[in-house]
């Protein structure tokens, strides 16, 4: 937009990925970069922006509030705002991904794209539909921040209900107006993915592909997993492309996501069993768990909240299993041995 020597600097609001790109290129071009990031931005993304030399400002509960604050600095400091999901040149850049998809997989049938501010899917869908109109383009956004779905219902970008999600990179309360105008003409449909499916997708990619992908980047796969919104007959046997668009996830968050994925996969189970409070009561339970091949991850007994026999105690167990069938077998064994159960609690 300007020659380098006329720029006071650039600024953007971002949960992390666009912020890192702006910080990196600002350093390469020797242009001062400021990024405003919401409080929910992953620490890893914040740290990388600082390492690239950007001025980092933490403000707001989500990207919408961060953007509002960033816009006040545009006027106050004479900065140029670079929108990560709504600037036309950035939409065009996203379109190059669509061109590459057609080049690499000419017989593609469906492209499934994660949706946040709608910039990525706007560019990809425009390119795909221009080169190969018969290819379906489907968006996937987290059910906890369905801003594109809200915009489609209203016919224009509107604020959507926002709740923190594993797909933090997609948590944009209002889609970009330019992006929406492009996407609405080319995107065939948009579906919502649950937190359970997103966690499971991150786990599947880590275990099967040895790839670390953040929640937002894994949302496309999440929709296609068994039980997901795209697990349906018209998707079977099709050549499907899913961009894994983001690998910036905190180690601590990754640990929590893996545990949630294991729970969704039936490999981590939580239950209460009532046992005798006499010596050996818990020992007999743990012996049975061992015989059934369950590995105890956590165990805790509670006396105060059991309103029945005074010589009984509730035991809270978290066990690692091999999957849903193993869990079913363990549950049946515990019931058969006379243990009252509250199984697989939230």
C-alpha positions as CSV (number, residue, x, y, z in Angstrom):
1,X,0.0,0.0,0.0
2,X,2.9,2.3,0.8
3,X,6.6,2.6,0.1
4,X,8.6,1.3,3.0
5,X,10.0,4.7,4.0
6,X,6.5,6.2,4.3
7,X,5.3,3.6,6.8
8,X,5.2,4.3,10.5
9,X,4.6,0.6,11.1
10,X,1.9,-2.1,10.7
11,X,-0.5,-3.5,13.2
12,X,-2.8,-6.5,13.4
13,X,-5.0,-8.3,15.9
14,X,-4.5,-12.0,15.9
15,X,-4.8,-15.1,18.1
16,X,-1.3,-16.0,16.9
17,X,-0.8,-17.4,13.4
18,X,-1.3,-14.1,11.4
19,X,0.5,-12.3,14.2
20,X,3.6,-14.5,13.7
21,X,3.6,-13.9,10.0
22,X,3.3,-10.2,10.4
23,X,6.1,-10.1,13.0
24,X,8.4,-12.3,10.8
25,X,7.9,-10.2,7.7
26,X,8.1,-7.0,9.6
27,X,11.6,-8.1,10.8
28,X,12.6,-9.2,7.3
29,X,11.5,-5.8,5.7
30,X,12.7,-3.7,8.7
31,X,9.1,-2.4,9.3
32,X,8.0,-2.0,12.9
33,X,5.2,-4.5,13.7
34,X,2.7,-4.4,16.5
35,X,0.4,-7.3,17.2
36,X,-2.6,-7.2,19.6
37,X,-3.4,-10.7,20.9
38,X,-6.3,-11.8,23.1
39,X,-5.7,-13.2,26.6
40,X,-6.5,-16.7,25.3
41,X,-3.6,-16.6,22.7
42,X,-1.3,-19.6,23.2
43,X,2.0,-18.7,25.0
44,X,4.0,-20.3,22.2
45,X,2.5,-17.9,19.7
46,X,3.1,-14.9,21.9
47,X,6.7,-15.8,22.5
48,X,7.4,-16.3,18.8
49,X,6.1,-12.9,18.0
50,X,8.3,-11.3,20.6
51,X,11.3,-13.3,19.3
52,X,10.6,-11.9,15.8
53,X,10.9,-8.4,17.3
54,X,7.2,-7.4,17.2
55,X,5.7,-5.2,19.9
56,X,3.1,-7.5,21.5
57,X,0.1,-6.2,23.3
58,X,-2.2,-8.6,25.2
59,X,-5.8,-7.2,25.2
60,X,-9.3,-8.6,25.1
61,X,-11.0,-11.9,25.8
62,X,-11.2,-12.8,22.1
63,X,-10.0,-11.6,18.7
64,X,-12.9,-9.2,18.3
65,X,-11.9,-7.2,21.4
66,X,-8.3,-7.3,20.4
67,X,-9.2,-5.9,17.0
68,X,-11.2,-3.1,18.4
69,X,-8.2,-2.0,20.5
70,X,-5.8,-2.4,17.6
71,X,-8.0,0.0,15.5
72,X,-7.6,2.7,18.2
73,X,-3.8,2.5,17.8
74,X,-4.2,2.9,14.0
75,X,-5.5,6.4,14.4
76,X,-3.4,7.3,17.5
77,X,0.0,6.1,16.1
78,X,-0.5,6.4,12.4
79,X,-0.1,2.6,11.8
80,X,-1.4,0.6,8.9
81,X,-3.8,-2.2,9.9
82,X,-3.2,-5.5,8.1
83,X,-6.3,-7.8,8.5
84,X,-5.3,-11.4,8.6
85,X,-8.5,-12.7,7.2
86,X,-10.1,-9.9,5.2
87,X,-7.5,-7.9,3.2
88,X,-8.1,-8.7,-0.5
89,X,-4.3,-9.4,-1.1
90,X,-4.3,-11.9,1.7
91,X,-7.5,-13.6,0.3
92,X,-5.7,-13.8,-3.0
93,X,-2.7,-15.4,-1.2
94,X,-5.0,-18.0,0.3
95,X,-6.2,-18.7,-3.2
96,X,-2.8,-20.0,-4.2
97,X,-3.4,-22.9,-1.9
98,X,-6.5,-23.8,-4.0
99,X,-4.3,-23.7,-7.2
100,X,-1.8,-26.0,-5.6
101,X,-4.5,-28.4,-4.5
102,X,-5.8,-28.8,-8.1
103,X,-2.2,-29.1,-9.4
104,X,-1.3,-31.8,-6.8
105,X,-4.6,-33.7,-6.8
106,X,-6.3,-33.2,-10.2
107,X,-9.0,-35.8,-9.4
108,X,-10.1,-34.1,-6.1
109,X,-13.8,-34.4,-5.3
110,X,-14.1,-32.4,-2.1
111,X,-12.0,-29.8,-0.2
112,X,-12.7,-29.4,3.5
113,X,-11.4,-26.1,5.0
114,X,-11.3,-24.9,8.6
115,X,-13.2,-21.5,9.0
116,X,-12.4,-18.7,11.4
117,X,-12.6,-15.2,9.9
118,X,-13.4,-16.9,6.5
119,X,-10.3,-15.5,4.7
120,X,-8.7,-18.9,4.0
121,X,-11.9,-20.6,2.7
122,X,-12.7,-17.5,0.6
123,X,-9.4,-17.6,-1.3
124,X,-9.4,-21.4,-1.6
125,X,-13.0,-21.7,-2.7
126,X,-12.6,-18.9,-5.3
127,X,-9.6,-20.6,-6.8
128,X,-11.1,-24.1,-6.7
129,X,-14.4,-23.2,-8.2
130,X,-12.7,-21.1,-10.9
131,X,-10.5,-24.0,-12.0
132,X,-12.8,-26.9,-11.3
133,X,-16.4,-25.9,-10.6
134,X,-17.6,-29.4,-9.9
135,X,-15.4,-29.8,-6.8
136,X,-17.3,-29.3,-3.5
137,X,-15.9,-26.9,-1.0
138,X,-17.0,-27.4,2.6
139,X,-16.2,-25.3,5.6
140,X,-15.8,-26.5,9.1
141,X,-15.9,-24.2,12.1
142,X,-16.0,-25.0,15.9
143,X,-19.5,-25.2,17.3
144,X,-18.4,-22.9,20.1
145,X,-17.7,-20.0,17.7
146,X,-19.8,-20.4,14.6
147,X,-19.4,-17.0,13.1
148,X,-19.7,-18.0,9.4
149,X,-22.8,-20.0,10.1
150,X,-24.3,-17.0,11.9
151,X,-23.4,-14.7,9.0
152,X,-25.0,-17.1,6.5
153,X,-28.2,-17.1,8.5
154,X,-28.3,-13.3,8.7
155,X,-27.1,-12.7,5.2
156,X,-24.2,-10.5,6.4
157,X,-21.4,-10.7,9.0
158,X,-22.9,-10.5,12.6
159,X,-21.4,-11.2,16.0
160,X,-21.6,-14.9,17.0
161,X,-21.9,-16.4,20.4
162,X,-18.3,-17.0,21.5
163,X,-17.0,-19.6,24.0
164,X,-13.3,-20.5,24.3
165,X,-12.5,-23.5,22.1
166,X,-9.6,-25.9,21.4
167,X,-9.6,-24.4,17.9
168,X,-8.4,-21.0,19.2
169,X,-7.1,-20.0,15.8
170,X,-10.7,-20.1,14.5
171,X,-12.2,-18.2,17.4
172,X,-13.2,-15.1,15.4
173,X,-16.6,-13.7,16.6
174,X,-17.4,-11.9,13.3
175,X,-16.2,-13.0,9.9
176,X,-14.6,-10.5,7.5
177,X,-17.0,-8.7,5.2
178,X,-14.8,-9.1,2.1
179,X,-14.1,-12.7,2.9
180,X,-17.8,-13.4,3.5
181,X,-18.8,-11.8,0.2
182,X,-16.4,-14.1,-1.7
183,X,-17.1,-17.3,0.4
184,X,-20.9,-17.1,0.2
185,X,-20.7,-17.5,-3.6
186,X,-18.3,-20.4,-3.7
187,X,-18.6,-22.4,-0.5
188,X,-21.2,-25.3,-0.8
189,X,-21.8,-25.7,2.9
190,X,-20.4,-25.2,6.3
191,X,-20.6,-27.7,9.2
192,X,-19.9,-27.5,12.9
193,X,-17.3,-29.6,14.7
194,X,-17.5,-30.5,18.4
195,X,-14.6,-30.1,20.9
196,X,-14.6,-33.9,21.3
197,X,-14.0,-34.4,17.5
198,X,-11.3,-31.7,17.4
199,X,-9.4,-33.3,20.3
200,X,-9.7,-36.7,18.7
201,X,-8.4,-35.3,15.3
202,X,-5.3,-33.8,17.0
203,X,-4.7,-37.2,18.7
204,X,-5.1,-39.1,15.4
205,X,-2.7,-36.9,13.5
206,X,-0.1,-37.2,16.3
207,X,-0.4,-40.9,16.6
208,X,-0.9,-41.9,12.9
209,X,0.9,-39.2,11.0
210,X,3.4,-38.1,13.6
211,X,2.3,-34.5,13.0
212,X,1.6,-31.9,15.7
213,X,-1.4,-29.8,14.5
214,X,-3.3,-27.2,16.6
215,X,-7.0,-27.5,17.2
216,X,-8.0,-25.0,14.4
217,X,-5.7,-26.7,11.9
218,X,-7.2,-30.2,12.7
219,X,-10.9,-29.1,12.5
220,X,-11.2,-30.2,8.9
221,X,-10.2,-33.8,9.8
222,X,-12.4,-33.6,12.9
223,X,-15.5,-33.2,10.8
224,X,-14.6,-36.4,8.8
225,X,-13.9,-38.7,11.7
226,X,-16.5,-41.3,12.8
227,X,-19.3,-39.4,14.5
228,X,-18.3,-36.1,12.9
229,X,-20.7,-34.0,10.8
230,X,-19.2,-35.1,7.5
231,X,-19.2,-38.8,8.5
232,X,-22.0,-39.5,6.0
233,X,-22.6,-41.6,2.8
234,X,-21.9,-38.9,0.2
235,X,-18.3,-38.5,1.5
236,X,-17.4,-42.2,1.3
237,X,-15.0,-43.2,-1.4
238,X,-14.3,-39.5,-2.4
239,X,-10.9,-37.9,-2.9
240,X,-10.9,-35.3,-0.1
241,X,-8.2,-32.6,0.6
242,X,-7.9,-31.1,4.1
243,X,-5.4,-28.4,4.7
244,X,-3.7,-28.8,8.1
245,X,-3.4,-25.1,8.6
246,X,-1.6,-24.5,11.9
247,X,0.8,-26.3,14.2
248,X,1.3,-23.7,16.9
249,X,0.1,-25.3,20.1
250,X,1.4,-24.9,23.6
251,X,2.9,-28.0,25.1
252,X,0.6,-27.8,28.1
253,X,-2.4,-27.4,25.9
254,X,-1.3,-30.3,23.7
255,X,-1.1,-32.5,26.9
256,X,-4.7,-31.6,27.8
257,X,-5.9,-32.1,24.2
258,X,-4.3,-35.5,24.1
259,X,-6.1,-36.5,27.3
260,X,-9.4,-35.3,25.9
261,X,-8.7,-37.2,22.7
262,X,-7.9,-40.4,24.7
263,X,-11.2,-39.9,26.6
264,X,-13.2,-39.4,23.4
265,X,-11.5,-42.6,22.0
266,X,-12.6,-44.6,25.1
267,X,-9.0,-45.1,26.1
268,X,-9.2,-43.0,29.2
269,X,-12.3,-43.8,31.4
270,X,-13.5,-42.1,34.6
271,X,-15.9,-43.9,37.0
272,X,-17.0,-44.2,40.6
273,X,-17.2,-47.6,42.3
274,X,-18.6,-48.3,45.8
275,X,-16.3,-50.6,47.9
276,X,-16.0,-51.8,51.4
277,X,-14.2,-49.4,53.8
278,X,-12.7,-52.4,55.6
279,X,-9.0,-53.3,55.1
280,X,-8.5,-54.8,51.7
281,X,-11.6,-53.2,50.1
282,X,-9.7,-51.0,47.7
283,X,-7.1,-53.7,47.2
284,X,-9.7,-56.1,45.8
285,X,-10.9,-53.5,43.4
286,X,-7.4,-52.7,42.1
287,X,-6.7,-56.4,41.8
288,X,-9.7,-56.8,39.6
289,X,-8.7,-53.8,37.5
290,X,-5.3,-55.3,37.0
291,X,-6.8,-58.7,36.0
292,X,-8.9,-56.9,33.4
293,X,-5.9,-55.1,31.9
294,X,-6.8,-51.6,33.1
295,X,-3.9,-49.3,34.0
296,X,-4.8,-47.0,37.0
297,X,-4.0,-43.3,36.2
298,X,-5.7,-41.8,39.2
299,X,-7.6,-43.2,42.2
300,X,-9.1,-41.4,45.2
301,X,-11.6,-42.5,47.8
302,X,-14.4,-40.3,49.3
303,X,-16.2,-41.0,52.5
304,X,-18.3,-37.9,53.1
305,X,-20.6,-38.0,50.1
306,X,-21.8,-41.6,50.3
307,X,-25.2,-41.5,52.0
308,X,-25.6,-45.3,52.5
309,X,-23.7,-47.8,54.6
310,X,-21.2,-46.4,57.0
311,X,-18.7,-49.2,56.2
312,X,-18.6,-48.4,52.5
313,X,-16.6,-45.8,50.6
314,X,-16.8,-44.3,47.1
315,X,-13.7,-44.7,45.0
316,X,-13.0,-42.4,42.1
317,X,-11.0,-44.1,39.4
318,X,-9.4,-42.9,36.1
319,X,-8.1,-45.8,34.1
320,X,-6.3,-46.2,30.8
321,X,-7.8,-48.8,28.5
322,X,-7.4,-50.1,24.9
323,X,-10.6,-48.7,23.6
324,X,-14.4,-48.8,23.8
325,X,-14.7,-52.6,23.7
326,X,-12.2,-52.9,26.5
327,X,-14.2,-50.4,28.5
328,X,-17.4,-52.4,28.0
329,X,-15.7,-55.6,29.1
330,X,-14.3,-53.9,32.3
331,X,-17.7,-52.4,33.2
332,X,-19.4,-55.7,32.8
333,X,-16.8,-57.4,35.0
334,X,-17.1,-54.8,37.8
335,X,-20.9,-55.1,37.8
336,X,-20.6,-58.9,37.8
337,X,-18.4,-58.7,40.9
338,X,-21.0,-56.6,42.7
339,X,-19.6,-53.1,42.4
340,X,-22.2,-50.3,42.2
341,X,-21.0,-48.0,39.5
342,X,-21.3,-44.4,38.1
343,X,-19.6,-45.0,34.8
344,X,-17.7,-42.6,32.5
345,X,-18.7,-39.3,34.2
346,X,-18.2,-35.9,32.5
